[in-house]
Amino acid sequence: MRSDQWWEARHARLVKNEEAFRQYNNRRLQHEPVSAEDDEEQIPFVCECGDPDCVQALVVTAAEFTGAHSAANRFVVLPGHVYPDVERVVESYERYQVVAKLDMDVDPSVAG
């Protein structure tokens, strides 16, 4: 059985990866010629899963993207890119899923 410290470090790494992808996607949205409420134009974004090697694209509208990020602990991922030990699916669609981080107190300095 793995220690609590190992699980906390793993969670911190996953969150760090997801936050980096989310920041990239937010910058991407700022350069699109559409408003954040646009629900027609499909935009390719990077999957925000915790896998640091995942660079797969998911395609959503600006409105879907901003709606999915209604809370700081929510991320947009491709179906099947969920880490159920640290997050849960809160919305599921054919093209993407929205996950929310489980409530865990993690020191960000543990991330590696």
Backbone as ProteinMPNN parsed JSONL, in Angstrom:
{"seq_chain_A": "MRSDQWWEARHARLVKNEEAFRQYNNRRLQHEPVSAEDDEEQIPFVCECGDPDCVQALVVTAAEFTGAHSAANRFVVLPGHVYPDVERVVESYERYQVVAKLDMDVDPSVAG", "coords_chain_A": {"N_chain_A": [[0.838, -1.174, 0.0], [0.506, 2.236, -0.779], [1.954, 5.231, 0.565], [0.41, 8.047, 2.278], [1.775, 10.358, 1.699], [2.899, 9.779, -0.807], [0.559, 9.636, -2.39], [-0.368, 12.26, -2.105], [1.716, 13.685, -3.336], [1.503, 12.684, -5.928], [-1.071, 13.608, -6.613], [-0.585, 16.377, -6.522], [1.25, 16.645, -8.657], [-0.401, 15.911, -10.834], [-2.355, 17.941, -10.737], [-0.721, 20.17, -11.168], [0.114, 19.696, -13.832], [-2.391, 19.775, -15.131], [-3.187, 22.411, -14.598], [-1.23, 23.823, -16.016], [-1.845, 23.132, -18.673], [-4.4, 24.229, -18.788], [-3.822, 26.983, -18.471], [-2.407, 27.423, -20.833], [-4.491, 26.925, -22.679], [-6.255, 29.005, -21.976], [-4.775, 31.233, -22.807], [-4.777, 30.656, -25.514], [-7.515, 30.932, -26.155], [-7.789, 33.684, -25.804], [-6.628, 34.655, -28.092], [-8.332, 34.034, -30.104], [-10.702, 34.989, -32.61], [-13.299, 35.313, -31.475], [-16.02, 35.738, -29.141], [-16.1, 34.955, -25.612], [-18.515, 33.843, -25.125], [-19.359, 32.667, -27.434], [-21.112, 30.16, -29.096], [-20.919, 28.661, -31.363], [-18.612, 28.577, -33.125], [-16.12, 26.199, -33.458], [-13.282, 25.353, -31.587], [-9.949, 24.222, -31.445], [-8.49, 22.878, -28.567], [-5.98, 22.033, -26.113], [-6.02, 18.917, -24.497], [-6.764, 18.869, -21.075], [-5.862, 17.009, -19.265], [-4.168, 15.163, -16.629], [-1.903, 13.911, -17.594], [1.355, 14.42, -18.42], [2.448, 13.953, -20.917], [0.409, 14.003, -22.725], [-0.818, 15.461, -25.56], [-3.035, 15.709, -27.012], [-5.707, 16.986, -28.979], [-8.773, 18.569, -28.151], [-11.969, 19.509, -29.267], [-13.962, 22.218, -28.832], [-16.536, 24.708, -28.307], [-16.101, 28.236, -27.61], [-17.893, 29.014, -25.636], [-18.537, 26.536, -24.458], [-16.031, 25.894, -23.436], [-15.499, 28.039, -21.59], [-17.695, 27.703, -19.911], [-17.196, 25.175, -18.85], [-15.1, 25.736, -17.196], [-16.169, 26.864, -14.9], [-15.543, 26.743, -12.264], [-12.573, 26.89, -10.268], [-11.419, 24.41, -9.845], [-12.038, 22.782, -11.961], [-11.592, 21.033, -15.054], [-11.106, 20.506, -18.589], [-11.252, 17.569, -20.368], [-10.379, 14.89, -22.616], [-12.63, 12.18, -23.372], [-12.079, 9.358, -21.319], [-9.673, 10.228, -20.316], [-9.43, 10.506, -17.581], [-8.561, 10.649, -14.157], [-9.601, 8.785, -11.808], [-8.937, 8.506, -9.104], [-8.224, 10.993, -8.174], [-9.962, 12.855, -9.178], [-13.309, 13.649, -10.314], [-15.845, 12.989, -12.741], [-17.876, 15.574, -13.771], [-19.398, 16.558, -15.779], [-20.388, 15.165, -18.85], [-19.839, 14.634, -22.228], [-20.1, 13.845, -25.728], [-17.744, 14.641, -27.08], [-16.027, 15.598, -25.087], [-15.121, 15.703, -21.564], [-15.858, 17.105, -18.372], [-13.963, 17.499, -15.565], [-13.713, 17.496, -11.992], [-11.511, 18.31, -9.442], [-10.941, 16.224, -6.669], [-11.569, 17.028, -3.252], [-8.761, 17.747, -1.688], [-6.157, 18.407, 0.54], [-3.227, 19.673, -0.458], [0.188, 20.331, -0.496], [1.603, 22.531, -2.702], [4.367, 22.578, -3.128], [5.197, 20.012, -3.062], [4.938, 18.922, -5.506], [6.438, 17.394, -8.358]], "CA_chain_A": [[0.0, 0.0, 0.0], [1.309, 3.445, -0.903], [1.794, 6.172, 1.669], [-0.36, 9.264, 2.04], [2.678, 11.329, 1.081], [2.999, 9.43, -2.222], [-0.694, 10.038, -3.039], [-0.404, 13.72, -2.139], [2.666, 14.114, -4.359], [0.905, 12.338, -7.227], [-2.159, 14.552, -6.839], [0.015, 17.676, -6.804], [1.798, 16.594, -10.025], [-1.517, 15.924, -11.779], [-2.94, 19.283, -10.728], [0.255, 21.064, -11.812], [0.013, 19.465, -15.277], [-3.685, 20.254, -15.6], [-3.186, 23.865, -14.548], [-0.39, 24.305, -17.113], [-2.629, 22.999, -19.905], [-5.491, 25.198, -18.719], [-3.253, 28.304, -18.74], [-2.152, 27.462, -22.279], [-5.781, 27.047, -23.361], [-6.78, 30.35, -21.742], [-4.056, 32.123, -23.737], [-5.269, 30.32, -26.859], [-8.834, 31.538, -26.311], [-7.621, 35.136, -25.918], [-6.197, 34.988, -29.454], [-9.375, 33.658, -31.061], [-11.551, 36.139, -32.976], [-14.674, 35.072, -31.028], [-16.238, 36.087, -27.734], [-16.116, 33.808, -24.702], [-19.876, 33.298, -25.125], [-19.669, 32.082, -28.747], [-21.47, 28.745, -28.99], [-20.956, 28.082, -32.708], [-17.277, 28.317, -33.672], [-15.392, 25.151, -32.748], [-11.879, 25.721, -31.405], [-9.14, 23.133, -30.878], [-7.75, 23.139, -27.335], [-5.205, 20.891, -25.632], [-6.633, 18.171, -23.407], [-6.231, 19.345, -19.798], [-5.698, 15.887, -18.339], [-2.96, 15.202, -15.821], [-0.789, 13.228, -18.245], [2.253, 15.44, -18.981], [2.787, 13.622, -22.298], [-0.777, 14.117, -23.581], [-0.936, 16.688, -26.342], [-4.162, 15.501, -27.902], [-6.619, 18.117, -29.075], [-10.216, 18.399, -28.039], [-12.577, 20.617, -29.984], [-15.162, 22.731, -28.173], [-16.774, 26.126, -28.561], [-15.641, 29.119, -26.537], [-18.896, 28.946, -24.568], [-18.349, 25.267, -23.755], [-14.778, 25.99, -22.704], [-15.645, 28.918, -20.429], [-18.662, 27.078, -19.01], [-16.544, 24.052, -18.177], [-14.198, 26.294, -16.194], [-16.971, 27.682, -13.986], [-14.882, 26.681, -10.955], [-11.12, 26.763, -10.419], [-10.997, 23.004, -9.754], [-12.588, 22.048, -13.105], [-10.744, 20.95, -16.224], [-11.708, 19.868, -19.756], [-10.417, 16.452, -20.814], [-10.966, 13.957, -23.568], [-13.19, 10.988, -22.718], [-11.082, 8.352, -20.995], [-8.471, 10.845, -19.768], [-9.82, 10.845, -16.214], [-7.852, 9.971, -13.07], [-10.67, 8.705, -10.809], [-8.47, 8.589, -7.715], [-8.013, 12.385, -7.786], [-10.971, 13.719, -9.786], [-14.55, 12.988, -10.714], [-16.5, 13.575, -13.907], [-19.058, 16.346, -13.388], [-20.168, 16.71, -17.009], [-19.867, 14.248, -19.861], [-20.374, 14.847, -23.566], [-19.47, 12.952, -26.701], [-16.411, 15.121, -27.452], [-15.187, 15.954, -23.946], [-15.663, 15.579, -20.215], [-15.4, 18.098, -17.417], [-13.63, 16.846, -14.304], [-13.459, 18.341, -10.834], [-10.555, 17.723, -8.505], [-11.465, 15.851, -5.365], [-11.109, 17.927, -2.208], [-7.577, 17.23, -1.004], [-5.198, 19.439, 0.933], [-1.915, 19.283, -0.973], [1.188, 21.383, -0.544], [2.11, 22.59, -4.075], [5.811, 22.379, -3.193], [5.458, 18.569, -3.152], [4.893, 18.539, -6.925], [7.77, 17.211, -8.921]], "C_chain_A": [[0.892, 1.249, 0.0], [0.976, 4.422, 0.217], [0.926, 7.363, 1.267], [0.497, 10.304, 1.34], [2.822, 11.052, -0.421], [1.749, 9.893, -2.967], [-0.791, 11.554, -3.14], [0.541, 14.268, -3.205], [2.118, 13.841, -5.755], [-0.199, 13.324, -7.568], [-1.603, 15.921, -7.219], [0.592, 17.728, -8.216], [0.679, 16.666, -11.057], [-2.133, 17.316, -11.873], [-2.018, 20.275, -11.426], [0.181, 20.927, -13.338], [-1.286, 20.044, -15.825], [-3.738, 21.778, -15.613], [-2.339, 24.459, -15.671], [-1.144, 24.232, -18.438], [-3.765, 24.025, -19.926], [-4.98, 26.602, -19.014], [-2.96, 28.472, -20.231], [-3.465, 27.688, -23.044], [-6.408, 28.421, -23.157], [-6.095, 31.365, -22.647], [-4.542, 31.899, -25.167], [-6.604, 31.003, -27.124], [-8.728, 33.046, -26.487], [-7.243, 35.564, -27.332], [-7.21, 34.588, -30.521], [-10.253, 34.865, -31.363], [-13.028, 35.91, -32.628], [-14.795, 35.499, -29.568], [-16.272, 34.805, -26.903], [-17.489, 33.155, -24.652], [-20.257, 32.637, -26.446], [-19.937, 30.59, -28.61], [-21.567, 28.066, -30.355], [-19.583, 27.674, -33.225], [-16.541, 27.282, -32.826], [-13.9, 25.485, -32.755], [-11.114, 24.513, -30.866], [-8.369, 23.618, -29.652], [-6.953, 21.892, -26.993], [-5.987, 20.235, -24.503], [-5.966, 18.59, -22.106], [-6.069, 18.219, -18.777], [-4.353, 15.983, -17.625], [-1.752, 14.537, -16.433], [0.128, 14.262, -18.899], [2.633, 15.174, -20.436], [1.605, 13.735, -23.246], [-0.784, 15.476, -24.253], [-2.076, 16.554, -27.345], [-5.099, 16.706, -27.861], [-8.046, 17.678, -28.793], [-10.828, 19.655, -28.64], [-13.898, 20.978, -29.31], [-15.359, 24.185, -28.585], [-16.227, 26.939, -27.4], [-16.606, 29.071, -25.362], [-18.768, 27.644, -23.776], [-17.092, 25.317, -22.89], [-14.926, 26.845, -21.451], [-16.65, 28.349, -19.435], [-18.051, 25.944, -18.215], [-15.641, 24.543, -17.053], [-14.931, 27.21, -15.218], [-16.417, 27.679, -12.566], [-13.402, 26.414, -11.185], [-10.646, 25.313, -10.419], [-11.533, 22.159, -10.906], [-11.679, 22.165, -14.319], [-11.474, 20.205, -17.339], [-10.751, 18.793, -20.268], [-11.141, 15.645, -21.872], [-11.594, 12.788, -22.805], [-12.1, 9.935, -22.512], [-9.806, 8.908, -20.396], [-8.708, 11.306, -18.329], [-8.991, 10.018, -15.235], [-8.82, 9.875, -11.89], [-10.208, 8.756, -9.362], [-8.257, 10.025, -7.253], [-9.055, 13.347, -8.354], [-12.213, 12.92, -10.112], [-15.139, 13.72, -11.909], [-17.757, 14.288, -13.425], [-19.953, 16.645, -14.578], [-19.546, 15.79, -18.047], [-20.606, 14.465, -21.176], [-19.641, 13.915, -24.518], [-18.023, 13.337, -26.974], [-15.48, 15.398, -26.283], [-15.906, 15.673, -22.633], [-15.104, 16.714, -19.373], [-15.171, 17.352, -16.105], [-13.414, 17.894, -13.228], [-12.504, 17.605, -9.918], [-11.269, 17.377, -7.214], [-10.845, 16.755, -4.315], [-9.982, 17.279, -1.421], [-6.688, 18.406, -0.653], [-3.807, 18.968, 0.518], [-1.022, 20.497, -0.976], [1.771, 21.412, -1.954], [3.612, 22.36, -4.182], [6.181, 20.908, -3.285], [5.528, 18.134, -4.61], [6.31, 18.396, -7.467], [7.746, 16.768, -10.334]], "O_chain_A": [[1.905, 1.3, 0.698], [-0.137, 4.434, 0.743], [0.736, 7.646, 0.084], [0.009, 11.047, 0.488], [2.862, 11.988, -1.219], [1.851, 10.474, -4.047], [-1.248, 12.077, -4.156], [0.194, 15.22, -3.904], [2.254, 14.669, -6.656], [-0.26, 13.823, -8.692], [-2.106, 16.555, -8.146], [0.446, 18.738, -8.905], [0.788, 17.395, -12.043], [-2.4, 17.808, -12.97], [-2.479, 21.124, -12.189], [0.185, 21.93, -14.052], [-1.288, 20.721, -16.854], [-4.279, 22.37, -16.547], [-2.699, 25.498, -16.224], [-1.088, 25.167, -19.236], [-4.053, 24.617, -20.966], [-5.638, 27.349, -19.739], [-3.229, 29.521, -20.816], [-3.537, 28.531, -23.938], [-7.032, 28.952, -24.076], [-6.748, 32.254, -23.194], [-4.696, 32.85, -25.933], [-6.806, 31.586, -28.189], [-9.502, 33.631, -27.246], [-7.504, 36.699, -27.731], [-6.968, 34.784, -31.712], [-10.521, 35.677, -30.477], [-13.91, 36.276, -33.405], [-13.798, 35.607, -28.854], [-16.452, 33.711, -27.437], [-17.616, 32.024, -24.183], [-21.358, 32.101, -26.572], [-19.111, 29.845, -28.082], [-22.213, 27.028, -30.494], [-19.406, 26.555, -33.708], [-16.362, 27.467, -31.622], [-13.334, 25.85, -33.785], [-11.576, 23.852, -29.936], [-7.684, 24.639, -29.699], [-7.222, 20.814, -27.524], [-6.551, 20.922, -23.651], [-4.739, 18.66, -22.033], [-6.131, 18.453, -17.57], [-3.506, 16.798, -17.989], [-0.667, 14.589, -15.854], [-0.287, 14.922, -19.851], [3.096, 16.085, -21.123], [1.773, 13.578, -24.455], [-0.758, 16.512, -23.59], [-2.079, 17.203, -28.392], [-5.252, 17.356, -26.826], [-8.464, 16.575, -29.146], [-10.26, 20.742, -28.53], [-14.819, 20.165, -29.227], [-14.458, 24.812, -29.141], [-15.927, 26.397, -26.336], [-16.176, 29.086, -24.208], [-18.879, 27.655, -22.55], [-17.089, 24.841, -21.755], [-14.524, 26.426, -20.365], [-16.468, 28.502, -18.227], [-18.355, 25.773, -17.034], [-15.443, 23.838, -16.064], [-14.378, 28.213, -14.765], [-16.787, 28.528, -11.755], [-13.021, 25.789, -12.174], [-9.572, 25.019, -10.944], [-11.487, 20.931, -10.834], [-11.085, 23.21, -14.587], [-12.348, 19.378, -17.077], [-9.589, 19.072, -20.564], [-12.363, 15.714, -22.002], [-11.14, 12.444, -21.714], [-11.306, 9.658, -23.412], [-8.931, 8.137, -20.002], [-8.238, 12.367, -17.92], [-8.752, 8.832, -15.46], [-8.863, 10.779, -11.056], [-11.016, 9.024, -8.473], [-8.123, 10.262, -6.053], [-9.03, 14.537, -8.038], [-12.188, 11.691, -10.179], [-14.951, 14.927, -12.066], [-18.601, 13.692, -12.757], [-21.133, 16.952, -14.409], [-18.325, 15.653, -18.116], [-21.836, 14.476, -21.223], [-18.665, 13.27, -24.134], [-17.162, 12.465, -27.089], [-14.262, 15.431, -26.463], [-17.114, 15.441, -22.594], [-14.012, 17.218, -19.633], [-16.06, 16.666, -15.6], [-12.994, 19.018, -13.501], [-12.673, 16.415, -9.654], [-12.1, 18.143, -6.725], [-9.709, 17.202, -4.475], [-10.206, 16.388, -0.601], [-6.491, 19.305, -1.471], [-3.275, 18.0, 1.061], [-1.428, 21.574, -1.412], [2.378, 20.429, -2.38], [4.088, 21.974, -5.25], [7.335, 20.574, -3.552], [6.11, 17.095, -4.921], [7.228, 19.134, -7.111], [8.801, 16.574, -10.938]]}, "name": "protein", "num_of_chains": 1, "seq": "MRSDQWWEARHARLVKNEEAFRQYNNRRLQHEPVSAEDDEEQIPFVCECGDPDCVQALVVTAAEFTGAHSAANRFVVLPGHVYPDVERVVESYERYQVVAKLDMDVDPSVAG"}
